[in-house]
């Protein structure tokens, strides 16, 4: 048996994927559990990543005419109840505010006081509270379309939480639009899905499949839910963004009406769409390896770390001067429209220093010592390659080519992820093969198995729920781009017109 | 009696200042009341203003080494209780979460269910929850200073609310830092006050006085609170940002300890500092007039609106082409480091269109009709001048000079506000004059009166509270820049070494 190579993260993905995820989040310094049940603390390295993701999304939203606004954190209980499916979908996970002050209780401790006449729900999503504003802002077709987005925190009380993937509080954006026609609202629903796919593929280097959710998987109250689905390295799917066509359901619930050019009155057609800090979980599980996370350059909190090598005191000053000049030269270059982000790590902690940055996934590490200065060179390592692979490079050439190297890393990450997804995607026909694909070989110690099954589905909720119950597998989406094709349902063998994507999922 | 000029806002500032404020907020399309008690909806025009303010602040924070992070919305009750003064200060205005789901009650309606074992407080401020993280992140002097900021919503349950000035939920940033020495923490407290003053004066064109709060006005739990105070047009003061030196109080409460280079263990010295959407209230009341708000160019959601004048159908196309080219040329120019923001308003609603933009306070309005095209000109109005004052200007010259005109508006706004403040600031000695200054002449219909009184104070809480009770006047700050000067307290005539600033306040 080959000697197992030492890795920075224990266990490895192969050994215990869920535990690898927890360890890699911790080691990467992105975030940590908070003492508040189910909530996370997003640390500076993770928050800067979120800032980069959200600014990129925000620019794309604005380019389509969307404007930002802000609505209350609290939703009166009666608002939430206005749409029956909606409240049903969220009732089990609502944080409820019932009091508005604290008072000394009988034993001297502070206890809740000032009971509210109506409880307030901490927003799990804002269709109903934003709908109330829309009903006041819209009176004529001239007020349409109304295109609004909000950056906010939301709370969905979760019993089993995992940082970034499922937390009681998370950060997100929620877009809400109102239109005069169903067609225009449907077009907007699709447009915003395309924005999410653009972000996922081009910024996060995370290939996604765009598709439609089955009725059972729709957002509570929606007519249609579109989704982007990505494959994680345990071959499970992650829903990374959704865009909902709400028909007139929420307009009716919130009385969003407008006068048409013909002076009739109609309910508006609305959409909503959201993406959250969950995408960071997707990024970790798409690119991370057994040494830590790997951050795609387009959204990296910093692009390059410079590691001065000082073995004797006489070297300290010349090395520091060389490094500072190099940092300044690099910061003058741009990558993807922004100045290159450079960190200089002067800590005197030996090899632990380089490993810190490997775990944090910075795209490029550069060591600079007296020998490099003599050669006017740098010593370069790329996070998308083995940690042992280091290359000497002319200093000026490196400064010039840094943007090219970053773009190459970005592209390599995407290609690697796409190849991984293709390797673990199968067109599967027939129940036996389908069941086998999703069944671990050793149920005692379930290994990573399965992937995306492109298979036929008859369209019945019976087959869908049977597959979910027996295999823990769901229809991730009915792909928008799939070719029509006749076939037989993998569950009941009845006729089907299109393959859908089945997978286990987060 | 001179005929009263018609104004866009009714009542005028002179007639009823508080009501003018409500009307001007509404007419400016910045924000509105929400159906949730005490909470506001920030509309796109207001939110974009907030984005500009917050990005400017964020850049300044980052330039001093501060990094952003994010901490939980909820604070366990026992955390809040760790600092006695702190919990005492906030207990009366806490939104309390007591349940985590909804269930059908006996009459079929949804009622709170799943009681929490410990109530959670929706953060009114985050010293205690961030302190918990700091206690884990800091173990050695090498971990210091720790410089963290959070952009977040906070909730302080208010009984009497006013949009932007005092709302139950508001948006803010809260910075939290930890240091190895008291001196370094005090220096940081002052540094962040300077950042706020820089933002207020240079971006918001709002002159401020930097000073120290008296003990009675300190942040609950702080050793020292620094503040910037601005004068509104009703001559009241607005506290626009505060920076607190917390000593070791919160470090002790949260057990934030570090090992010194000498291997002893000490509590860290911490600071916190915050500024909020309240600054928008300050901006409105500093620059607004009886026609609406006036937005300083540096933070304006847009700088210039182009108003095409189309009187006959044949003009429509050439005017549109001229306007679009003009918009593009202007957007290619920068002001204060950003592309000039240009709106084109094609609505066919006559004179109401120009008045909309006057009320919204956009710095420059430009009318373009067939005659202007013939002359290669534009017809220009500045929001800092009378709405009747319009100037024809060569089109190309306008494009070239737009940044200069914007900077002139910015400067004029600041100068006007500073002159207003100086006009209504007095050095007042002696009780009689002091009482007269702050007493309305007609108590039946209290007119705008008073201002900033620079007066001597003996330092006793007795005098301070007597002035507060009898006149509703507080010590806004003990100015940092004031000269030492011997004098007698305006209340008790005892000796004093420095004048302080007294005013009525928001």
Interface residues (C-beta under 8 A of the other chain):
Chain A: X32 X34 X35 X36 X39 X40 X41 X42 X43 X44 X46 X47 X48 X50 X51 X67 X68 X69 X70 X71 X72 X73 X74 X75 X76 X77 X79 X81 X87 X91 X92 X93 X94 X95 X96 X97 X98 X99 X100 X101 X102 X103 X109 X110 X111 X112 X114 X119 X120 X121 X122 X129 X132 X133 X148 X152 X153 X155 X157 X169 X171
Chain B: X32 X34 X35 X36 X39 X40 X41 X42 X43 X44 X46 X47 X48 X50 X51 X67 X68 X69 X70 X71 X72 X73 X74 X75 X76 X77 X79 X81 X87 X91 X92 X93 X94 X95 X96 X97 X98 X99 X100 X101 X102 X103 X109 X110 X111 X112 X114 X119 X120 X121 X122 X129 X132 X133 X148 X152 X153 X155 X157 X169 X171
